[in-house]
Structure formats: structure tokens, C-alpha cells
Amino acid sequence: MTDRAVGPTTLRVIGIAGSLRAASYNRALLSAARDLAPPELIIEVRELKDLPLFNEDLERDGVPVAVGELRRAVRSADGLLLVTPEYNHGVPGVLKNAVDWLSQPLRQSALEGKPTALMGASTGLAGTARSQAQLRQAFVLTNSPVMQQPEVLVARAHEKFDAMGRLTDQPTHQFVCLFLTRLAQWLAQQKRIGTSPD
Ligand SMILES: Cc1cc2nc3c(=O)[nH]c(=O)nc-3n(C[C@H](O)[C@H](O)[C@H](O)COP(=O)(O)O)c2cc1C
């Protein structure tokens, strides 16, 4: 839900943080992005805690409720924003699990052609460069265009947020604002391409 005004030029994005941790820096970064987004960009935050582990048998027995809801939300949105931690130089299982659910069923994948953007925060020095690279690789197969630049790689995240999860680091704050401005421009461009008769 949002209290922002919705109009014909509004761009709706589903925002997902790839951590279940209550004090997650990535959820805090996603919250900051939601609050800092320009007026035409609405970021709707979704949680992953109710998603089961991916299992094709579950799909056959009837799509799990949380999976169906997430797929519908992503399908109807103008874009997807994933905010990823990095575990052992890779994408956390909880986020890869969501990507795998969204990628199925193949011919109706919610990720097909879905404009997608990435951000990430880690306590390490590379600021999720490796996990973001892995996600970009997955989005080749799902045929999801990924915004290339700017890359939001928040390193040493424990120094950039306060105890309440507020983004306190000014350079990061400014960079997230720049990223969101570019994201809105890129999504508008992708939408025009998507609705073009050619
Ligand atoms: C199992 C595990 C592996 C981790 N591996 C990395 C890593 O490869 N690179 C990195 O920068 N940080 C790594 N970290 C530190 C995470 O960046 C840090 O825990 C971060 O706060 C997780 O994101 P969150 O705050 O959104 O939950 C790891 C943490 C855990 C628990």
C-alpha cells in the first residue's frame, strides 16, 4: 500500500530484500529507497518469509499462496528491485529461492521481460559485488533486462545505518537518490519500449 498519488505516469516497482533478519541492512536499504524515491516511482515492499523452498512438486499440487501472491505482484508491476546481501561470495539462498519461484512456470514466468534493478549491502568491503553479479547472470536466462548503472554496492553497512535501521551515511544517501532518479528514467523508457507498436 502507498499514500503517494497514483497517476498515468506512475511507475510501480516490487521491492524485495533478500534477508529474513529483523535488523537486516538490506531491508533498511530497501526502506530508505522506498522513502527517497521520486514522486513518480512507487516501491511496494514484499517479504520473503512465507515462501516455501522451491519444489516443483508443490507447483503440481497447487501453487503455494505466498508464491501466487508474489508472482501476481511482480507480473502487474512495472519493475522489480532486488536488494541483496552476500553470503559466501554469492546470492543468499532465500533470494535465489524467490527468483526460482518467479521464473516458473517457464512460459508464464513473472520475470519474462521484467525490468529489474539491483542494490545490495554487506558488512564486507566489496558491498555485494559478487552476489549482484550472480543475479545478473540468472537474469540472462529469465530474459529480464537489468539496469546496468549506477551500481549500489553498500560496503561496511554496519557503519552506514543507525540502530533504528536509518541510512545515516550522507554519500550513500545521495547515491541512492541518484540511483532512484535513474531507475525512474530507465523504467519509463522500458515501459515505452514495451508498449511501442513496433
Ligand atoms: C553465512 C554468511 C556469509 C557471509 N558472507 C559474506 C560475503 O561473502 N561477503 C560479504 O561482504 N559479507 C558476507 N557476510 C556478511 C553479511 O554481509 C552481513 O551478515 C550482512 O549484514 C547480511 O545482510 P543483512 O544485514 O541484510 O541480513 C556473510 C554473513 C553470513 C551470515
The ligand as a Gaussian input file, in Angstrom:
#p B3LYP/6-31G(d) Opt

LIG

0 1
 C       26.809000     -17.079000       6.215000
 C       27.348000     -15.706000       5.952000
 C       28.205000     -15.494000       4.903000
 C       28.639000     -14.194000       4.613000
 N       29.436000     -13.987000       3.519000
 C       29.744000     -12.711000       3.154000
 C       30.432000     -12.464000       1.910000
 O       30.754000     -13.353000       1.166000
 N       30.695000     -11.171000       1.594000
 C       30.319000     -10.117000       2.398000
 O       30.580000      -8.970000       2.057000
 N       29.676000     -10.330000       3.570000
 C       29.375000     -11.608000       3.954000
 N       28.688000     -11.835000       5.119000
 C       28.319000     -10.701000       5.982000
 C       26.996000     -10.097000       5.515000
 O       27.310000      -9.094000       4.576000
 C       26.249000      -9.489000       6.702000
 O       25.891000     -10.505000       7.612000
 C       25.024000      -8.690000       6.256000
 O       24.615000      -7.919000       7.354000
 C       23.893000      -9.600000       5.776000
 O       22.830000      -8.851000       5.252000
 P       21.547000      -8.386000       6.101000
 O       22.055000      -7.393000       7.125000
 O       20.639000      -7.761000       5.119000
 O       20.948000      -9.605000       6.768000
 C       28.252000     -13.124000       5.435000
 C       27.399000     -13.367000       6.516000
 C       26.943000     -14.638000       6.775000
 C       25.983000     -14.860000       7.924000

